[in-house]
């Protein structure tokens, strides 16, 4: 027996797929994309490390080996993996509860968090559990990211003002900032405000300006993406030239000039116990954000990604971060869009980006000694405010009040109680929202459209009905949450003294009938039998019928199972039969 090892390895090593057909043209495009993304990532990596409460070099380390590992194991051709704002904020919030920022224990906890997150993601991928991400609804995710963006921007105000401030919730942060306002360093304010305004101008107006000046598109794109680099250079030179550090302007200081070191996460039982559940939440949030970006970009080029393999790719990236001095990472929206727009054709662009960042870690770190932390804060603020989308409240209010409640609750809980509560509440609200929506399935009484074999809602269309036959279309799978609802609905529809002789359940939208629902159908059948009313089914899907046949329900059914709803109508109305329950 011949075994195709290539195909087996290809399942877990997508690099064997795209690497086999790698061309010189793809190499050229990937190199150009890598240059642009590297320029963008250098200041961004430093900034997100600061957001996570870690030394600046941790941001660079978290952007080198993880990117290379994702290039090997990931399936997206455009996704750029590394530190992102929301995951960095979650990291700071989680680790801040188990270790003091700035200590060796804090850095060790970050490594352990990345290890746990990576292990959980890999396990989910091997077990093909990518579908678990579906338990987070889009409105809830949008609400959480919006609230996180507000929290992140607020947390950086202390760096813009040059003051000490603490807190993990919006009230705590604002209260701490207000209590320390008297310590404001106005030189720092000038640097931070200037950098913020400049970065907003770059994002909104630089490209149109360069286009008017007939700048080549590629050069205009590079200059626009290099906006944060310009801010870093200008403010760093200013601090160095005018000795602003002596005037209270806080700077990055010495950054180790080295490649990512080999690190070993702490395996303390107490630490693992404290970080286990937060690691799962971070993994789910990171995966949802990453796979959403990857699917969107893949669709634009008619490509596909494998969500289960994406779990393995992201898991490998996080494990790489855990053993090379980093912290939890995922696929970032902004950098992935930049990577895509720059023309990246394969994950090799990420590997080239990692090489560029490695060169920066070796050769450029001395140049950021005088980099003011206010500039990094400005970089974060400009990046995360793009995540804030309060319009989701208006959209959900007009479309679905249940979704609005879920979004509003997620935003408020995240702002008032912190990101961990926000993530947990998001998961719970998503599940509860699904249960609520399916607990009262839409059940329509239908009638025959004249001159056709189609059945439509009697409240929406002019259709033919018969007072002796009630045709009910159930627009939801039947399971324990809504089984009782169907019982009550039919009981209220078939009352004493009415002329109903038959009830037909049109099951065209029923994909599942669990055991609780089966017992409810049995109960309905017995009640209708006692009332001398027949119970019939129509348009039952094959898998559902297979399971019904394995039970004793069909043997006790007092009516019939019809292939189509029209067959039921033709049999019970046009060619009336004696009541099957009689």
Number of C-alpha atoms within 10 A of each C-alpha: 3 4 7 8 8 11 12 10 13 14 14 20 20 21 21 16 15 18 13 8 8 14 10 8 9 17 17 15 16 26 21 20 25 28 19 23 30 25 21 21 27 23 24 26 26 25 30 29 28 24 29 29 23 24 23 24 24 26 31 31 31 30 32 29 29 33 34 24 23 32 29 22 25 30 30 28 25 31 34 33 29 33 32 28 27 29 26 26 24 25 28 20 21 23 25 17 12 15 17 13 17 11 10 10 15 20 24 23 27 30 27 30 33 32 29 27 33 29 22 20 32 25 16 19 22 14 10 16 15 21 10 11 18 13 17 21 20 15 22 29 23 21 27 29 26 27 29 29 25 21 23 23 20 16 25 23 22 23 24 29 25 24 19 15 21 13 15 23 21 21 14 16 20 17 14 17 23 10 12 15 15 9 12 18 18 15 17 25 19 14 24 26 18 17 27 24 13 19 25 17 13 19 17 12 12 20 21 15 13 17 13 9 10 10 14 10 12 12 13 19 19 20 19 23 23 21 21 28 20 16 23 24 15 15 22 23 17 16 21 14 10 10 13 18 16 9 13 15 23 20 19 18 17 15 17 14 15 15 20 23 11 11 15 14 20 18 12 11 9 10 17 17 10 17 22 16 15 22 26 18 17 26 29 24 23 25 23 23 20 25 25 16 21 28 19 13 22 19 11 10 11 8 14 16 17 18 25 23 25 25 32 27 31 35 34 27 36 37 30 31 36 33 23 23 26 35 34 35 36 31 27 23 19 19 23 23 19 22 27 24 13 22 19 25 23 23 27 26 32 33 24 24 28 26 19 20 26 20 15 20 22 15 13 15 20 15 15 20 16 25 26 28 27 32 30 30 28 28 27 26 25 19 19 21 15 11 19 18 15 15 10 19 20 10 14 18 16 11 10 10 13 14 23 21 18 24 30 21 19 31 29 16 22 29 24 18 16 23 28 21 15 26 26 17 20 29 23 16 22 24 16 14 20 15 13 14 15 17 19 16 18 13 18 16 19 23 25 22 17 11 6 8 13 14 21 17 18 17 11 8 13 13 16 13 17 15 11 16 20 21 27 20 23 19 17 21 19 28 18 16 16 21 23 20 17 21 18 11 12 17 14 10 12 18 11 10 6 10 13 19 22 24 22 24 23 26 23 18 15 17 15 17 21 16 16 16 21 20 16 21 21 18 14 20 24 19 16 21 19 12 16 17 25 26 26 20 22 22 20 22 15 10 12 16 16 11 15 18 12 9 12 11 16 15 9 10 21 20 20 15 19 18 13 18 27 18 16 24 22 13 13 19 16 11 10 11 9 10 16 17 19 12
